[in-house]
Amino acid sequence: MSDTMTPQRYGSNAGQPLTRRDGLAKVTGTATFAADNTPEGLLYAVYVPAAIARGRVVHLNVEAATAVAGVTHVMTPQNRPPLQGDPEAKPNGFSFIVDVLQNDGVRYAGQPIALVVGETLEAATEGARLLAPRYEVADSETTLAGQGGEAVEPGAFGRPGGAEHGDVPAGHAAAVSAIDVVYETPAQYHNAMETHAVVAAWDGDRLHLDLPSQALSLSCASYAYFFGIPADNVTIRCPYIGGGFGSKAFPTGPQVLAILAARTAGRPVKLMLTRAQMFGPVGHRGATRQRLRLGIDGGAALTVLDHEGTAATSRFDDFIEPAANASQGLYAAEALRSAHRAVRLDVGTPGPMRAPGEASGSAALECAMDEMALLAGLDPLKFRLRNYAEVEPGTGKPYSSKALRACYAEGAKRFGWADRPMEPGRMRDARGLLTGWGMGTALFGCPMFEAEATATLRADGSALVETSAIDMGQGAWTALAQIAADSLGLPMDRVEFRAGHSSLPNAGIAGGSGHTATAGGALHAAGRDAIRKLGEIAAADPDSPLHGSGNADFTARDGRLYVAGDDSRSEDFAAILSRAGAVDLTGAGSASRPAADAEAHAMNSHGAVFAEVKVDPDLCQVRVTRLVGAFAAGRIINPRLTESQLMGGMIWGISFALHEEAKHDPRSGRIMNADLAGYHVPVNADVRGLEVLTIHEDDPYVNALGIKGVGEIGVTGTVGAIANAIWHATGKRARRFPIRIEDLLD
């Protein structure tokens, strides 16, 4: 992509707040999720989770389990059939070690230690209960508080290295004012409405899976690795996913075991995790402890931003929460350092969870920026503007686009920030509740993966577009269909959209807020290729009004093909294809970001979140009463869906700041609140006023469509904004999340 390239102009579909194409099926119950499939001869699997964090299983009452009427198989480490791929290895660089009964050892609570298969779910569940495991228990450490884990230096996938520019020691020495603070974030667990599930069926050496997956092509290759078959022999159907948030991008041990059981039994097998089993082998956001040392000169400019992150990981794999990376892209500092350290604990391996790294890291960073602003005697917004970065601080690269100043200005104006008093505890409402206002800056990167798509113009002038795109509930299929329809110059009701199946062209990964750009870029290219081919047919046809147009560019609108810049010469799609005797015409397209573009520019979505909280002065109960978020995220394909995604991220910010935390029993290492009663998330009463503003932004470099991502940025500024508002209400600075009542008591 050249520096002079401008984003493709859209037609009448993109930019419209269309309702979701999958909405009716979901609200009427006709949408088929993975576990809704019940092929003939189906068996049901239940996995048995370890009830200790470290040790080994010394006894399973297999005889009692197999005696249950309807139980067909009990799989243990002693009888598990072999796998062709080593579960202690990794099939690709974007995967994790899985626990599939390779031995009797226990590495974390919730690890699979057996699998029971039965004719009914009730039989399998009863058989699993009767296994009644006994353990040889070893001492365990499950939290950073104990610091009993092994410390390791990160450096590979999921183990982020550090970054440093400028003279950090000199930056510390030059500071006339400085802070040295530590913030803590807890372990948090994905809790999508749909838990992990699989329906597996074998046909010879061909494997058919109904499976919620955020990465169909990668998943096919991964499962093929475990079972020693070609990736083309694995088919995954995934028309609907009930939420993913990063957890459904990788194979898990229970799913592999269910597939193995299906091969052993010669019958289809279904497994669906219970809510409690989501707190174990399917990833989570690891706990962090972050130290931030900031210094400023006499003009309140940052002389140093020194961010160290310590993150929990498992004893057997390497993913850590890359929290300190959040400081690399936001604020101008003469010296900047981000460093990471991992502590190995007796927990399941963490993994990507909505805004990995940035969510935890920005929570700490934005609070530290407010602490530094107070010491500088500046309003928090003015302090951030004083240290506004015109180029990416960690690299010196120019931004592909950055409308953060406009986000600050518009968000502050809508919120009424100008009326905020500097001192804490100055505002009360009519009921006597303490009122506080806080803010935080939002940042998230703009990854783009490789993808492919096809677009077929049919003889009647309608179209079929195909790619294996995934919709986790964010409305991707609607936005992608809008892009495809515009690339073909057709209204939405004339375009059939097929996705969610691994046999379709690879749409890349639905993660990292990059799916719309990735799959959308491929669909756009496929549509343009189809239009190009149609133009070649028309230009060579003596009976076409477009005859003789040669190498002219063509545009498409409302099912008609035009010579670019000459609306007097046009023809209907169907007429062109009819005379050519063509039943249909197919274009193909692919999308990826050229390495040169990625190297030349820093690419991020930006935003600013402003929060109001009310705090009971006697009980210290906190309520978030108002959130205003202003975001610049490139070209907006569907304003309705964009607003929904940004609101969802901001609500997750409320959850992070005030609710979410997994609590381990120090005796057994088990998670004590492995359900949605004890593991708190916001409900309607916790979300009062919520407003989203989108700031116009043209980005000629991020991709051909100018699209950035919105799925994760909403959480990144919100957590700090709420914490800062609580300080402003109470004058008390809580440095651990979630913020509890006891943190605010005198």
Phi, psi and omega in degrees: 000127181277162180295341183265358183290138177246152181301147178299136175291141179269163173269219189268357184266305179296142184094352181265143181277060184289149176284161186290136180295332182266001187297314183297317180298323182286318183283341178262359176080013180266352176292133183258108175272170188307309186285355176283348183277133181226076180295161181299137179080019187294137170251159182242135181246144175227128178264148180262119181271146176295141180259007176232165182266339182201138180146215176209157177275125181254345179201138170229131181277074183295325181299318179293321181293316182288342179283347179291130178301127179099343176286128183253329183213143169234114184258127180227174176300336182282334183233009182297127177300154184289152170254148179280331178261140182289117181291345177274352175261188180227131183293337178204176183285001182235055184206175184230160171292139181243151177260113183226048175062036180288342175197184182268008180285151177242126183251344179192155176291134183099351178297139175297129176240352175192162176225130179245134182238136181215169178292334177228160176296324181295320179294315180296321180295317179293319177299319178297321179295320185284349175298331172042065185297146170244148189234154161258112191266133174250158177300142182226161175225122186240357181227156176292339183301324181282332181054029179271357182279166179280127179274136179226156177265128183284161178183353181240196180306132181073003179231079191292138173282187181260178176215143182210137170216153184078179181263097186295312177303320179293325177296320175296315184293328184280348185292133175270340173219144184208157172233154176221100189231155179236130177241145181236137174237146187269172168292135179230149187237138174301133176221061176298153179305318176268119175286172179295142184207163172202141166240114187247136177218136179254142172230090188067237178260020177253135185247127179245126184234133161260116195205129173286117184220135176272357184212083189297312183295315178297321180295319177302315180295321182293313180293325176299322178300313183295329187251006173066038179234160177296148179301328179293345178276357180255126176241130178240126171260130182211066183289330181220142173232132179271054180094144180224304175060026179103336187285341185255026178266353188226151171296149177238158181303311179302322179293317178299318179296320178296320178294320177297320178296322179295321178292321180293317184281339185070022180220157176297147179228135176247137172225133174224126183291145169286168178300318181297328182285351173289347180261060183194266191268013185243021175088164178190175173270118183289151177293152178225154165233123187237129176253125178239127176239113181243142175224148179231158174269189183294341178262013178069021173271139181293123172271335181203142171229105188243110189238115178246131180242130171249126187231147178280140170219177181279170178283347190238357178217182200239359185288132172231159178285113186279061192295319186293342178296341180298339182272357186279339191241006190250307193243139179288126177219143179298328177223140184220135176220133171237128182221149182229149173218143179247147175240123181279125181232171180270067181225162172296156182294127173297172178200184180297128175224139192338116184062056181300133182084299183297322181298307180292316185292319181290331176302313180288316183298315184292328174291318179297322178297322177292322177297322179289322178299319179299317180294329179280349181075027182243150170302140183304322178291317179297324179294320178293320177293327177297331182246028179296133182266122177275337172229161181297122187300318185288338186236338186080005180286146171290152176282142175298326170192151180203105179252034183295324178302318179293325176298314177303310186294312183290320179295316180296320180296313181294325182283330186089030186301331183299339181270004183286124174286150181291317187283146178284159174072016184268345186246133172226150177267185185295339179269000181087007179282137175296137181240134179226147178240134178219166180218162175207149177269140181250139179211136170208146183288173183236072179290158175216131182255183178268142181208161179224158179200162172231154177223123184244121172274125182269165185299332181273005179090358174274182184215155172238127176241142187221134171195156185274036183299151183247136174242111181269011185110356182276353180091020183301318183297329178289311180297319180294322177295324177297316178298313182298316181299319180291325179296334180262353181068040181234151172289158185301324184285358177255007183239120172270131184245120178245132182202180174076026180216134187291344178286346180278166180305142185296119181263009178080204185259135174269083182189169178067018183058029182243006188289318182295318178295318185289297181294324178296322178297320179292318178296318178300315181295321179295317178297317179294326178293320177297317179295321178299315180295321178297320178296323178296320178296313182295319182295332181269358185262113181300336182272359181267141173300345180265004183302137176085004181285350170058236183272016180296150174283153179238148172237159182231135178213130173052039176078015177237148179257132182238147165288128184304128178082002181221086183291351180284345181245107182206164176203150179292140179308310186299324180293318179299313182291324181297312181294330180281353181070017183271131175286317175206171182220127186245131172251152179236148180212156176222163181214140171195164179265123177303138183302326182296322179292318179295325181286330188275337187226150168274131187236114182213153161271149182230161177188171177220133181241134179241132187234143170241133176235155172242134182232125176291120185294338181265317184264346181061023172287140185245136172230132173275114185260342182205134171227130173236121178241131177243126188227140173246112187223046177069207182284131181267118182281317182221104184301324181296312181290324177298314178300319179298315180295317180293320176298318179300318177296319179294322176296321175298327176297320174300316181299314180298315186289325192235347192233305197286131173189125173274132183248125180264140171285119184294343181278315184254340186084358178288151174281124186279339184241049183277058175196174182269014169266316180268331176269104193277137171226159183295146170246180185305322182294341180272351184242101187267275181255127184221122183224136181240132173243137173248133183260129181300137181207124173258128180235107183278357187246333190295322172186174186297336181264352181072023185268134168249195183242154181232357188293332188241340187295333184300328181283334195288329178264343190286320184300310179295323180299317180292315179299319179292326177293323178296318175300317183295329178284322192247339187077008181247128184260111175270132183244023172222148180243148354290153180285125186254164176303317184295339177289341185252355179285148177292000000 
